[in-house]
Amino acid sequence: MARKLIFNIFRYNPQDPHSVPHTDTFDLEEAESMTLFIALTQLREEKDSSLQFDFCCRAGICGACAMMINGRPGLACHTLTKDLPDEITLMPLPIFKLIGDLSVDTGTWFRAMHEKVESWVHTSKSFDPQAEEERMDNALAEEIYELERCIECGCCVAGCGTANMRQDFVGAVAMNRIARFIMDPRDQRTEKEYFEVIGTDEGIFGCMGLLGCEDVCPKHLPLQDQLGILRRKMGWSAVKELFRFGK
């Protein structure tokens, strides 16, 4: 016999002056291989057509359906209801601007983050569309690709203790981007220039090392390794700068 699932879902429309934050409770019969995305779609079609949540790919690629699932950030399309208890509480991701119910604006936050850490290849070379692409060692290309698998869902930001306390903290996703460009031989930034971007308490030295980011990353990126490497690099850069001024 199928389980009866109870959903406690956060509801609030900031565009409606009469709306107040609250939770609505819905029940639904569990189906085989049901994901939270399927459940939410069914609830919206059968129970309440005004329910707001984001989705796009339904395959864990776009990151749009990230939300707090029983207090833990995760993707609705990747979360099977069979792995959850009978009662499920869904909340929007913290930190990001709320659009309505479970829908948040991650795009504005990520755009600001990319601009802050200058998330692009810095080079003095002029682009020649007729030139052959620069060659790269396969092993290095695979290391860079591993970090490029980030889908910018916002789970790591929502699961970060520092980001939840400080709006100016760039988060593990930004450090992951910087780590990717440090690896890239096409990027001509110096160690000092990288330090100016993330060598502060808004960057790598603001990380408390709780590693909630890696725990909740749906793509299982090696954030712990990259944060450790960056902390050593930026720490050593600071020490070298102190000795340089001490001479």
C-alpha positions in Angstrom: 0.0 0.0 0.0 1.3 3.4 -1.0 2.4 5.8 1.8 0.4 9.0 2.5 2.9 11.9 2.4 2.3 15.1 4.3 3.9 18.3 2.9 4.4 21.4 4.9 5.2 24.1 2.3 6.3 27.6 3.0 3.9 30.2 1.3 4.5 33.9 0.9 4.2 36.3 -2.0 6.3 39.4 -1.3 4.5 41.2 -4.2 1.2 40.9 -2.5 0.8 43.4 0.4 -1.9 41.2 2.0 0.3 38.0 1.9 2.0 36.9 5.2 4.6 34.1 5.6 3.0 30.8 6.6 3.0 27.2 5.8 0.3 25.2 4.0 -0.2 21.5 4.5 -1.0 19.1 1.7 -1.3 15.3 1.6 -0.4 13.2 -1.4 -0.3 9.5 -2.1 3.3 8.4 -2.9 3.9 6.9 -6.3 6.8 4.6 -7.3 10.0 6.5 -8.1 8.4 9.8 -7.1 10.7 12.7 -6.8 9.9 15.9 -5.0 9.6 17.7 -8.3 7.0 15.2 -9.4 5.2 15.6 -6.1 5.2 19.4 -6.3 4.0 19.3 -9.8 1.1 17.0 -8.8 0.3 19.3 -5.9 0.2 22.3 -8.1 -2.0 20.5 -10.7 -4.4 18.9 -8.3 -4.4 20.9 -5.0 -3.2 24.5 -5.5 -2.4 26.1 -8.9 -0.9 29.2 -7.2 2.1 27.2 -5.7 5.3 28.7 -6.9 8.6 26.7 -7.4 11.3 26.7 -10.0 12.2 24.0 -12.4 13.7 23.6 -15.9 15.6 20.5 -16.8 14.3 17.9 -14.3 17.7 16.2 -14.6 19.9 17.9 -12.0 21.6 20.1 -14.6 20.0 23.5 -14.3 19.9 23.8 -10.5 16.7 25.7 -10.6 14.7 23.5 -8.2 17.0 23.9 -5.2 15.2 24.3 -1.9 15.4 23.4 1.7 14.2 19.9 2.2 13.6 19.1 5.9 16.1 21.7 6.7 18.8 20.6 4.2 19.5 22.2 0.8 18.9 19.9 -2.1 17.4 19.5 -5.6 13.8 18.6 -5.8 14.3 16.7 -9.0 17.1 14.6 -7.5 15.3 13.8 -4.2 13.2 10.7 -4.1 10.3 10.8 -1.6 11.1 7.2 -0.6 14.3 8.5 1.0 12.3 11.0 3.1 10.0 10.5 6.1 6.2 10.6 5.8 6.2 14.3 6.7 8.2 16.7 4.5 8.8 20.3 5.2 9.9 22.5 2.2 11.3 26.0 2.5 12.9 28.4 0.0 16.7 28.7 0.1 17.9 31.4 2.5 20.2 34.3 1.5 18.7 34.7 -2.0 15.9 37.1 -2.7 12.5 35.5 -2.4 10.2 35.6 -5.5 7.4 33.6 -4.0 6.8 30.4 -2.0 9.7 28.1 -2.9 11.0 30.3 -5.7 14.1 32.4 -5.2 16.2 34.7 -7.4 19.7 33.0 -7.5 20.6 34.7 -10.8 21.1 38.2 -9.3 23.3 36.8 -6.5 25.4 34.8 -8.9 25.9 37.6 -11.4 27.1 39.9 -8.6 29.4 37.1 -7.4 30.9 36.6 -10.9 31.5 40.3 -11.2 33.1 40.5 -7.8 35.6 37.7 -8.4 36.1 38.6 -12.1 35.1 35.1 -13.2 36.6 35.1 -16.6 40.0 34.4 -18.2 42.2 37.4 -17.9 44.6 37.6 -20.8 46.4 40.3 -22.7 46.1 38.3 -26.0 43.8 39.6 -28.7 41.2 37.2 -29.8 41.7 35.8 -33.3 38.7 33.9 -34.5 40.8 32.3 -37.3 43.5 31.0 -34.9 43.7 27.4 -33.7 42.5 26.9 -30.2 45.2 26.8 -27.5 46.1 23.2 -26.7 45.9 22.0 -23.1 47.1 18.8 -21.4 44.3 16.3 -21.1 44.8 15.7 -17.4 44.7 19.4 -16.7 41.6 19.9 -18.8 39.9 17.1 -16.9 40.8 18.8 -13.6 39.4 22.1 -14.8 36.3 20.4 -16.1 35.7 18.8 -12.7 35.3 22.2 -11.2 33.3 23.5 -14.1 30.6 20.9 -13.3 29.1 23.4 -10.8 25.4 24.1 -11.8 25.1 27.2 -9.6 22.1 25.8 -7.8 22.9 27.8 -4.6 22.9 24.8 -2.3 26.5 25.4 -1.1 25.7 29.0 -0.4 22.5 28.1 1.6 24.4 25.5 3.5 27.3 27.8 4.4 27.4 29.1 8.0 29.4 32.2 7.1 27.2 33.1 4.1 24.1 32.8 6.4 25.7 35.3 8.8 27.4 37.7 6.4 26.0 39.1 3.1 29.5 40.0 1.8 30.9 36.5 1.9 31.4 35.1 -1.6 30.9 31.5 -0.7 32.4 28.2 -1.8 31.0 28.6 -5.3 33.2 31.7 -5.8 36.3 30.0 -4.4 35.6 27.1 -6.7 35.6 29.5 -9.7 38.9 31.1 -8.6 40.5 27.7 -8.2 39.4 26.8 -11.7 41.1 30.0 -13.1 44.3 29.4 -11.1 44.6 26.1 -12.9 43.9 27.5 -16.3 47.2 28.4 -18.1 45.4 30.9 -20.2 44.7 33.1 -17.2 47.5 35.6 -16.7 46.6 36.9 -13.3 49.3 36.9 -10.7 49.2 35.3 -7.2 48.9 38.8 -5.8 46.0 39.7 -8.0 44.2 36.5 -6.9 44.9 37.5 -3.3 43.2 40.8 -3.8 40.1 39.1 -5.0 39.7 36.4 -2.3 42.5 36.8 0.2 40.2 38.5 2.8 37.5 37.6 5.3 35.0 38.1 2.5 36.8 35.3 0.7 38.9 32.3 1.8 39.7 33.6 5.3 36.0 34.0 6.1 35.5 30.3 5.6 34.9 28.6 9.0 35.8 25.2 7.7 32.5 23.6 8.6 32.3 22.2 5.0 28.5 22.3 4.8 29.1 23.3 1.2 30.6 20.0 0.2 28.1 18.0 2.3 25.1 19.5 0.3 26.6 19.9 -3.2 24.4 17.8 -5.5 27.3 17.4 -8.0 29.7 16.2 -5.3 32.4 18.7 -6.2 35.7 18.5 -4.3 35.1 21.8 -2.5 37.0 20.7 0.7 40.1 20.1 -1.3 39.9 23.4 -3.3 39.2 25.4 -0.1 42.2 23.9 1.6 44.5 24.5 -1.4 43.3 28.1 -1.7 43.8 28.8 2.0 47.4 27.6 1.8 48.1 29.5 -1.4 46.6 32.8 -0.1 48.2 32.3 3.3 51.6 31.8 1.8 51.0 34.8 -0.5 50.3 36.9 2.6 53.4 35.7 4.4 55.6 36.5 1.3 54.1 40.0 1.2 54.9 40.6 4.9 58.5 39.5 4.4 58.7 41.8 1.3 57.6 44.8 3.3 59.8 43.8 6.3 63.0 44.1 4.3 
